[in-house]
Amino acid sequence: MIEHTLNWYNGEIFEGKFILGFGIFLLFVALLFYHYGYISTAKALFIPFLTISLFFTAVGIGGVYSNSKKVDLVEEIYHQDQYEFIKNEIKRVEDFQYLYPMSLAISLVCFIVAILLLYFVENVHFRAIAMALIVFGSAFALIDYFSKQRANIYYQELLNYIENKGI
């Protein structure tokens, strides 16, 4: 069972690295808009893209750091009391399931606000914010799509382990 737990955390670390890389990519894009953009719409994209790049970079660094620390402790805790470990992992996975519908709602709100800004507002700064919201909502939905799949697989493995071991 510990292999599945380590796979879970390694998946979280990979996701954190992906998010970090995406944040750095968006920072590069923001800097390109600032440096090479010669029209007001390109220049207006700098601050919104910089903002979401900093958000994704911080989330990525936090994810890699915190999950790397947990990997070091997981095996030790597992070997101390397997039953308690499995029980706690099931509860932990169940406790964060509410985040997936909430993140989908956040993405949906980003898209709706972006559409409204693009349709009703002529200001280039608000339109730049709309573009950043589209990128943010899309990335957020994509990241959670894979996270939810990993969580479901891990949760099923935990339940199968309990069922097969008769715990």
Beta strands, then each sheet from edge to edge (+ up, - down):
end
